[in-house]
């Protein structure tokens, strides 16, 4: 019996794993992640988009005390998605600041209802941190939800039964028919008496 491929790590994805206990708390840890063409395609596949032309992240892990860390980084990416109207490729340039705080004493969420924390940049301190996974997550969060070409227009919805006059979106608006009704009533009132 084989494992579910969607739960298996993609070997082509970039990785930059840091063992947090190995980092000295007396100084910052700087890093710069760059990606190859095959890694960018693997990221695009994971994100369900057409492609990623550029993907880098440069930053610093800053010690906050004996065990907590703050990640400050700059993400640079060029992503290609399908236009939601035409399905043509839409290119988006992403330049984002990435901020995370890793706390050793962050209490785990309680069972039952979970509220969104006020500070969504805080996470529990992991034993190992994959900085490339942080980069991919940041790209996923920065992608436009509904990419659209600047000249793409959504057509008008027309609904009809066979043999009937089509009902357009403008006619479906709450007060769109009032002017036509008033004109029709005026015309009927102008007839012979």
C-alpha positions as CSV (number, residue, x, y, z in Angstrom):
1,X,0.0,0.0,0.0
2,X,1.5,3.3,-1.0
3,X,1.3,6.6,0.9
4,X,-0.9,9.4,-0.2
5,X,1.3,11.6,-2.5
6,X,-0.3,14.8,-1.3
7,X,1.1,14.2,2.2
8,X,4.6,13.3,0.9
9,X,7.2,16.1,0.8
10,X,8.2,17.3,-2.7
11,X,11.9,16.5,-3.1
12,X,12.2,19.3,-5.6
13,X,11.0,22.0,-3.2
14,X,13.7,24.3,-1.8
15,X,14.8,23.6,1.8
16,X,16.9,25.6,4.2
17,X,16.6,23.9,7.6
18,X,18.0,25.5,10.7
19,X,18.3,23.7,14.0
20,X,17.2,26.4,16.5
21,X,19.2,25.0,19.4
22,X,22.4,25.3,17.3
23,X,22.0,29.1,16.8
24,X,24.1,31.2,19.2
25,X,21.9,33.7,21.2
26,X,24.8,36.2,21.2
27,X,24.3,37.3,17.5
28,X,21.9,37.4,14.6
29,X,21.7,34.7,12.0
30,X,21.5,36.1,8.5
31,X,20.4,34.1,5.5
32,X,19.7,34.5,1.8
33,X,17.6,32.0,-0.1
34,X,17.6,31.7,-3.9
35,X,15.9,29.1,-6.0
36,X,16.6,27.1,-9.1
37,X,14.2,26.8,-12.0
38,X,13.1,23.3,-11.0
39,X,12.5,24.5,-7.4
40,X,10.4,27.4,-8.6
41,X,8.3,25.0,-10.7
42,X,7.9,22.7,-7.7
43,X,6.7,25.7,-5.7
44,X,4.2,26.7,-8.5
45,X,2.9,23.1,-8.5
46,X,2.4,23.1,-4.7
47,X,0.6,26.5,-4.9
48,X,-1.5,25.4,-7.9
49,X,-0.4,28.3,-10.1
50,X,1.1,28.5,-13.6
51,X,4.6,29.3,-12.6
52,X,7.1,31.2,-10.5
53,X,9.7,33.2,-12.4
54,X,11.7,34.5,-9.5
55,X,11.7,33.6,-5.8
56,X,14.2,34.9,-3.2
57,X,14.1,35.7,0.5
58,X,16.8,37.5,2.5
59,X,16.6,38.1,6.2
60,X,17.7,37.7,9.7
61,X,16.8,35.6,12.7
62,X,17.3,37.9,15.7
63,X,17.6,36.4,19.3
64,X,15.1,38.0,21.6
65,X,16.1,36.3,24.9
66,X,17.5,33.0,25.9
67,X,15.1,31.0,23.7
68,X,12.9,33.2,21.6
69,X,13.7,34.4,18.0
70,X,12.3,37.1,15.6
71,X,12.5,36.5,11.9
72,X,12.6,39.6,9.7
73,X,13.0,39.1,6.0
74,X,12.2,40.5,2.6
75,X,10.5,38.3,0.1
76,X,10.8,38.8,-3.7
77,X,8.8,36.8,-6.1
78,X,7.3,36.9,-9.6
79,X,4.3,34.6,-9.8
80,X,2.2,33.7,-12.9
81,X,-1.5,32.7,-12.3
82,X,-4.5,32.2,-14.6
83,X,-6.8,35.2,-15.1
84,X,-10.1,34.4,-13.4
85,X,-12.0,35.8,-16.5
86,X,-10.0,34.7,-19.5
87,X,-7.6,32.0,-18.1
88,X,-4.7,33.9,-19.8
89,X,-1.5,34.2,-17.7
90,X,-1.3,37.1,-15.3
91,X,2.1,38.0,-13.8
92,X,2.2,39.5,-10.3
93,X,5.3,41.0,-8.7
94,X,5.5,40.3,-5.0
95,X,7.7,42.4,-2.7
96,X,6.7,41.7,0.9
97,X,8.1,42.0,4.4
98,X,8.0,38.8,6.3
99,X,7.8,38.9,10.1
100,X,7.6,35.9,12.5
101,X,8.2,35.6,16.2
102,X,9.1,32.1,17.6
103,X,8.4,31.8,21.3
104,X,9.5,28.9,23.5
105,X,6.7,29.4,26.0
106,X,3.8,30.0,23.7
107,X,0.8,28.1,25.2
108,X,-0.8,25.6,22.9
109,X,-4.3,26.3,21.8
110,X,-7.0,24.8,23.9
111,X,-9.4,22.2,22.6
112,X,-12.8,23.5,21.4
113,X,-13.2,27.0,20.0
114,X,-10.0,28.6,18.8
115,X,-9.8,32.4,18.6
116,X,-7.5,34.2,16.2
117,X,-4.7,35.7,18.3
118,X,-4.2,39.4,18.2
119,X,-0.7,38.9,17.0
120,X,-0.7,36.4,14.2
121,X,3.0,36.6,13.6
122,X,3.8,34.6,16.8
123,X,4.3,30.8,16.7
124,X,5.7,28.2,19.0
125,X,9.4,27.7,18.8
126,X,10.1,24.6,16.6
127,X,13.1,22.3,17.1
128,X,14.0,23.0,13.4
129,X,12.8,25.8,11.2
130,X,12.7,25.4,7.4
131,X,13.2,28.9,6.2
132,X,12.2,27.9,2.6
133,X,8.8,26.7,4.0
134,X,8.4,30.1,5.6
135,X,9.2,31.7,2.2
136,X,6.7,29.5,0.3
137,X,4.0,30.2,2.9
138,X,4.7,34.0,2.5
139,X,4.2,33.7,-1.3
140,X,1.0,31.8,-0.8
141,X,-0.4,34.5,1.5
142,X,0.7,37.3,-0.9
143,X,-0.8,35.9,-4.1
144,X,-3.9,37.7,-5.4
145,X,-7.0,35.6,-4.7
146,X,-8.6,36.6,-8.0
147,X,-5.9,37.5,-10.5
148,X,-7.3,39.4,-13.5
149,X,-5.8,40.9,-16.6
150,X,-6.3,44.7,-16.8
151,X,-8.3,44.5,-20.0
152,X,-10.4,41.4,-19.0
153,X,-14.1,42.2,-18.9
154,X,-16.7,40.0,-17.3
155,X,-19.5,39.4,-19.8
156,X,-23.2,40.0,-18.9
157,X,-25.2,37.1,-17.7
158,X,-28.3,36.5,-19.8
159,X,-30.9,34.1,-18.5
160,X,-33.9,32.8,-20.5
161,X,-36.2,29.9,-21.2
162,X,-36.7,28.7,-24.8
163,X,-39.1,31.0,-26.6
164,X,-38.9,33.8,-24.0
165,X,-37.2,37.2,-24.0
166,X,-33.8,37.0,-22.2
167,X,-33.6,38.6,-18.7
168,X,-30.3,40.6,-18.4
169,X,-28.4,41.5,-15.3
170,X,-29.4,45.1,-15.6
171,X,-33.1,44.1,-15.6
172,X,-32.5,42.0,-12.5
173,X,-31.5,45.0,-10.4
174,X,-34.1,46.0,-7.9
175,X,-35.3,49.3,-9.4
176,X,-34.2,48.7,-13.0
177,X,-37.7,48.0,-14.3
178,X,-39.4,51.0,-12.6
179,X,-38.6,53.5,-15.4
180,X,-39.9,51.0,-18.0
181,X,-43.0,50.4,-16.0
182,X,-43.6,54.2,-15.6
183,X,-43.1,54.7,-19.3
184,X,-45.5,51.9,-20.1
185,X,-48.2,53.3,-17.7
186,X,-47.7,56.7,-19.3
187,X,-48.2,55.3,-22.8
188,X,-51.3,53.5,-21.7
189,X,-52.7,56.7,-20.2
190,X,-52.1,58.6,-23.4
191,X,-54.5,56.4,-25.4
192,X,-58.0,57.4,-26.6
193,X,-60.5,58.1,-23.9
